[in-house]
Amino acid sequence: MMQEKVAQAPASASGKGPMLLALRGVGKVFSNGVTALSDVDLTIREGDFLSLLGPSGCGKST
């Protein structure tokens, strides 16, 4: 499992429109104890481009 933090994109790469969604400190632990997300912060603004990557069946649409 990937354990590295990804740097925030520079402000110039982000949308400058109004905020559409903001998540702070989000986590997900499955019933078997597997941690999928821990302390995730995400802000999506109008004009942002977002892509979720992962293998088939890994839960991207969940």
DOLOSE-201263 format. One record per residue (C-alpha): residue number from 1; residue in one letter; x, y, z. Coordinates in Angstrom, 2 decimals. Example, Ala and Ser with C-alpha at 12.3 -4.5 7.8 and 13.67 -1.06 7.14 Angstrom:
BEGIN
+--------+-------+---------+---------+---------+
: markol : lumke :       X :       Y :       Z :
+--------+-------+---------+---------+---------+
:      1 :     A :   12.30 :   -4.50 :    7.80 :
:      2 :     S :   13.67 :   -1.06 :    7.14 :
+--------+-------+---------+---------+---------+
This chain:
BEGIN
+--------+-------+---------+---------+---------+
: markol : lumke :       X :       Y :       Z :
+--------+-------+---------+---------+---------+
:      1 :     M :    0.00 :    0.00 :    0.00 :
:      2 :     M :    1.23 :    3.51 :   -0.82 :
:      3 :     Q :    2.28 :    5.36 :    2.33 :
:      4 :     E :    3.68 :    8.63 :    0.98 :
:      5 :     K :    2.08 :   12.05 :    1.18 :
:      6 :     V :    1.59 :   13.90 :   -2.09 :
:      7 :     A :    2.49 :   17.59 :   -2.25 :
:      8 :     Q :   -0.30 :   20.07 :   -2.82 :
:      9 :     A :   -0.53 :   21.44 :   -6.36 :
:     10 :     P :    0.66 :   25.01 :   -6.78 :
:     11 :     A :   -2.09 :   27.63 :   -6.57 :
:     12 :     S :   -1.69 :   28.40 :  -10.28 :
:     13 :     A :   -2.72 :   24.80 :  -11.10 :
:     14 :     S :   -5.94 :   24.99 :   -9.08 :
:     15 :     G :   -9.29 :   26.30 :  -10.23 :
:     16 :     K :   -9.93 :   29.83 :   -9.12 :
:     17 :     G :  -13.72 :   29.55 :   -9.10 :
:     18 :     P :  -15.97 :   29.14 :   -6.08 :
:     19 :     M :  -15.47 :   26.18 :   -3.77 :
:     20 :     L :  -17.76 :   23.28 :   -4.70 :
:     21 :     L :  -16.65 :   20.72 :   -2.11 :
:     22 :     A :  -14.34 :   20.68 :    0.90 :
:     23 :     L :  -13.42 :   17.60 :    2.94 :
:     24 :     R :  -11.22 :   17.77 :    6.04 :
:     25 :     G :   -9.78 :   14.88 :    8.03 :
:     26 :     V :  -11.72 :   12.19 :    6.14 :
:     27 :     G :  -10.95 :    8.55 :    6.88 :
:     28 :     K :  -12.22 :    5.10 :    5.96 :
:     29 :     V :  -11.47 :    1.87 :    7.83 :
:     30 :     F :  -13.09 :   -1.35 :    6.62 :
:     31 :     S :  -14.70 :   -3.84 :    9.03 :
:     32 :     N :  -11.66 :   -6.13 :    8.67 :
:     33 :     G :   -9.42 :   -3.35 :   10.04 :
:     34 :     V :   -7.85 :   -2.28 :    6.73 :
:     35 :     T :   -7.36 :    1.50 :    6.58 :
:     36 :     A :   -8.19 :    2.86 :    3.13 :
:     37 :     L :   -8.01 :    6.59 :    3.92 :
:     38 :     S :   -6.58 :    8.47 :    6.86 :
:     39 :     D :   -6.82 :   12.22 :    7.55 :
:     40 :     V :   -7.51 :   13.19 :    3.92 :
:     41 :     D :   -8.13 :   16.86 :    3.06 :
:     42 :     L :   -9.62 :   17.71 :   -0.34 :
:     43 :     T :  -10.91 :   20.98 :   -1.78 :
:     44 :     I :  -12.54 :   21.08 :   -5.21 :
:     45 :     R :  -13.19 :   24.43 :   -6.86 :
:     46 :     E :  -15.04 :   25.26 :  -10.04 :
:     47 :     G :  -12.57 :   24.80 :  -12.88 :
:     48 :     D :  -10.49 :   22.12 :  -11.10 :
:     49 :     F :   -9.68 :   18.91 :  -12.94 :
:     50 :     L :   -9.89 :   15.77 :  -10.79 :
:     51 :     S :   -8.88 :   12.24 :  -11.67 :
:     52 :     L :   -9.09 :    9.09 :   -9.53 :
:     53 :     L :   -6.65 :    6.38 :  -10.56 :
:     54 :     G :   -6.45 :    2.75 :   -9.51 :
:     55 :     P :   -6.84 :   -0.81 :  -10.69 :
:     56 :     S :  -10.18 :   -2.30 :  -11.63 :
:     57 :     G :  -12.21 :   -3.25 :   -8.57 :
:     58 :     C :  -10.30 :   -1.09 :   -6.08 :
:     59 :     G :  -13.30 :    1.10 :   -5.13 :
:     60 :     K :  -12.80 :    4.27 :   -7.16 :
:     61 :     S :  -16.55 :    4.73 :   -7.65 :
:     62 :     T :  -17.32 :    3.99 :   -3.99 :
+--------+-------+---------+---------+---------+
